Amino acid sequence: MRKRVIAIIVIAATVLLLASSAFGATLRYGSRGKDVTTLQTKLKRWGYYSGNVDGIFGPQTQSAVKSFQKKNGLAVDGMVGPATAKALGMTLSGSSSGSSSGSSGSSGSVNSSDLNLLARLVYGEARGEPYKGQVAVAAVVLNRVKSASFPNSIAGVIYQSGAFSVVADGQINLTPNENAYNAARDALNGWDPTNGCLYYYNPDKTSNKWMLSKPIALRIGKHAFCR
């Protein structure tokens, strides 16, 4: 009888541990820590959140998350689970309320030269576009890096012959602003508003028949994005 009780206790403890881990992988009302700080910073930068960046998931943060989810076609539940985290370009640490360990995803092994070059591309190609559109332009570059059809480095993609007009006209050498750097970082951290697109163009400025013939996956600002 005693062995049976011990076995039940062990099983119950295991279930509770698994449940705790699952809970920790989601940010929700009452969560605290660096992940929440990162969440608030991103939402504030993009205009969804106007409260203090304090690392506390309160009603304002919840409302901002819901607005972001609605705008991006996600399930509107006010919680940051895997799908919402991916859309935000975040990697959740798995720590739950009360914890301050862990942080959002980072650009990892990407060096400062790559970040600077990507920001210059974003500034040259998409300054004046909505912030999401600037991230999308950076994401297209990174999608090409991952594709076997393109060079396998950021510099290789950007400087591929005829790939980007800003390289030809010299705008690639302009000094990027903070928005361009932030957009480059967000793309490097995993946010891809295009869901894998490899091309984009401005329909008002493009006469390339091949590009114009490609089905448009989505539009952000003045740019059309294609796979």
Steps between C-alpha positions, in 0.01 A plus 500: 500500500780737594680433170180575312460834679860591424449412133190720482690789659786463251260496205313804633825690550607419144169625359527822700857553380397455137206733546726758660740481205216545253371798695844655511528489122209744473493862609166603645335738746714501816824383335817689591858509384729582211277330243218736599739797479598394148133455409408847627798658323399349166132587538587857603738540206227389260231723651286237674605581857523837677563392859820465700757239401514340845509127433152448648227350279205713608173610336668748263743237378218250455299752299805577283556129435137460393533795261817349352332161462196649330714705263711198403222244458581302814267348759403791724547367854730762654772241567838457334532134405714349222303649207487854640863480614605400148308793350671730750843360417545374856640179644338443839735388775244274667521691829167591656361766732749634751806396301740740336722244332502459126452748219378533148674348205806676369692531180734229629807454280411784263778756528473877518603539136205286388263693726628832367475386137147368549396826670647698209301287255182557702561875518576527130211281384227568756545822695162667525324162490304369802729339757356157421587560135859582592529175695347321200771633267769375737320166527506457121879530510522236774258273315728517199800410716314183603397416142718281279416731208694793646840570659530369855607821672342839566770681305475250215125550470512878521785541254376237254497663157174683430336389825435838664477841338656677799828321431501628142409859587720528810228535762642191671771734631258731683516500880209297643272644768397325821185357342705328231729343760203388709331349194818313409532367855136391511541309175821340626314403817249306291213735416394442140182693411520351148484134605788399276482737203810531282406808296338840540444799277319832478225458236512873426870490413559154353472422130666158518251263334636191676458661840157637418389154388569342840197445728491749785498333843437821694541877492657713771509872437606564141671163455356178362663179627523177300624148545 
